[in-house]
Amino acid sequence: MNWTTRKVFKNLSSRQQYNRLRLRRAFHLSAGKTHLKDQNRSNNSLTYSCEQNLRSSETEETSLDFPSQTPSAHDDVVEEIVHEDSQLCSQHQNVEIDCFQNCLRQCCLDMNINHVQTTAILRVLRMHKCFQNLPKDSRSFLQTSRDRINFVPIGSGVYWHIGFVKLLEKHLSFYDADEIPPVLEIELSTDGLSLSRNNPMQYWPLQYRVINIPYFKPVIIGVYKGLEKPCDVHKFFENLVDEVKSANRLGGILIHNRRIPIVFKNFVADAPARALVLNHYGHNSGNPCSKCKVNGFRHENRMVYLGINHEKRTNEQYISCLDEDHQKGKSPLQDLGIPIVTRVPFEIMHLVYAGVASRLLSACHENSHIN
């Protein structure tokens, strides 16, 4: 009795199993008596008639009977059906395991579970027979990329470009089609920071967000690392500019099988980062303002800028680089289509909250001690 026959036999009722066993026993007994010389012909005929009666009764009770040990076409059909059912069950189990593995992988990434903890979780799960096919190592489970990271040297530092178009398409793929606006308005930002006070290494992340999609969190495009700020701002923006130009030639980024154009609306940064990206002289120079043509002078080791009504700058003048006392050269924001004068605001945090408000609070605190 092969494995398919055993499986079908288990599915029969108790009455059918009993009739089958009686039939097999009678058949083997009759085959053994034919070899005996003193066998009575009446016994043989009785055994044969008993066998025929058992066969007919078993055929009426079930269509999945095996009347003889000789394989028939009906046996082949039953075995094929059982084999296909087992394959479907196996495929269904594999799909469930793959779905569980994908959910667990995404959970580890969202919860920032490190590789050591992930490996420990996999070791515990693999103790169960249902999860023995899970990878042993967290790097295989999390599908860590083996591609070599290409760093772009910029002066004494390096720049790592993560990507813009693919990341934007990936983030927007989780939104419904009716939640995505017809035109994506992008806002850029960058700033320098240090991981600790004792570490002289500087990090300059270049990030973006979609301002016309509510609650869209900022996403990092690339990161510069070096002992000083990037000496060549055009290399800092080169990969981003190339991706944007390629996407614009195709009509925008591809979301839900339709092309959506992208427009860069603003660039937000503090005074040092703004001077770096706009490629003009710093905020302590003689002509630091990107909005007007104010001239400053030094007084008691401080730069003083008098007056409030000065000649305004225009986007056309900035593109032409007419003011050599203010501009060092062309800005990479021009390649992204951002109007430098009108779309690069002076951010409020350093000007008001960390600037004027801080000085006012300090003055009030000092005067309270004096009084």
Residue, then its C-alpha position, 0 to 999 in steps of 0.5 A: m500500500n503506497w502513500t497515496t493509498r494510505k491517505v485515501f484509506k484513512n479518509l474512508s468510513s469505518r464500514q468501508q475500511y472493514n469491508r476492504l480488510r475482509l476482501r483482502r483477507a478472503f483474496h489471500l486465503s483463496a490464493g493460498k488454497t489453490h496450491l494445496k492438492d487436497q483443496n475442495r472445489s466447493n470451497n474454492s467456488l464459495t471463496y470466489s462467490c464470497e469475494q465477488n459479493l464483497r467486491s460488489s458491496e464495497t463498490e456500492e459504498t465508495s467510488l475510491d475502492f481498490p478491488s485488486q492490487t493491479p493498478s488501474a486508470h482509476d487508481d492513477v487519477v486518485e493518486e494524481i488528485v492527491h498529489e496535486d492537493s499536497q502540492l497546493c497545500s505546500q505552496h499555500q504554506n510557503v506563501e504564508i511563511d513568506c508573508f510572515q517573513n516580510c512582515l517580521r522584516q519590516c517590523c525590525l526595520d521600523m522598530n530600529i532593531n539592531h542586527v544582534q537582536t534580530t539574529a537572537i530573534l531568528r535563533v528562537l524562531r528557528m527552534h519551531k518546525c514552522f520557521q526552520n527555513l528562516p535565515k540564521d543571520s540578520r544580514s540575510f534576513l534583512q536583505t542587506s545590500r551588498d552593493r559597494i557605496n560610491f563616495v564622491p570626494i569633495g575637498s577633504g571630505v566625502y559625499w554619499h548620495i542616497g537618492f532622490v527619485k527612487l526614494l520619492e517614488k517609494h514613499l509616494s507608492f504607499y499613498d492612494a492615487d487621490e491623495i497625490p497632488p497633480v504637481l509635487e512641490i518640493e522643499l530643500s534644506t541642509d545644515g551642518l552638525s557634529l555628533s559630539r563636541n569632542n568630534p571635529m567631524q562635520y556632517w551636512p545632510l541634504q534633505y527634502r519634503v513634499i510641502n503640499i502633502p500633509y504630514f510628509k516627513p523630511v527624507i535625506i537625499g545624501v550626506y557630506k562628511g568632512l572636517e569642514k563644510p563642502c568646499d565645492v557646492h556644485k559637487f554637493f548638489e551634482n547627483l541631485v541635479d542630474e536625477v531631477k533633469s532626467a526625471n523632467r525629461l520623462g515628464g516627472i516621476l512615475i507613481h501609480n502608472r502616471r507621470i507627476p511633475i515636480v517643482f522645487k519651491n523653497f530652500v530653507a537654511d540658516a545664514p552659514a548654510r544659505a551663504l554656502v548653497l547660494n554661493h555668496y559671501g558670509h553674513n559678516s562680509g560687506n555685502p551679505c544680504s541676498k535680498c537687498k544691496v546693503n553695505g556694512f562697515r566694521h565698528e569696534n570689531r563688529m560689522v554694522y549695517l545701517g538703514i532699512n530702505h536699500e535697493k532690492r535684488t532681483n532673480e535676474q540679477y542673481i542669475s547673471c552674477l552682476d554683484e561681484d562683491h556679494q556673489k562668488g559664482k553661480s548657485p546650484l539652486q538655479d539648475l533646480g529652477i528655484p528663484i533665489v531671491t524670492r524663494v530662499p527665505f530667512e528662517i525664523m528660528h535663528l532670527v527670532y527665537a534663537g536671536v532676538a528672543s534670546r537677547l531680550l530674555s537675557a536682557c530681562h534676566e540681567n535687569s531683574h538682578i540689577n533692580 
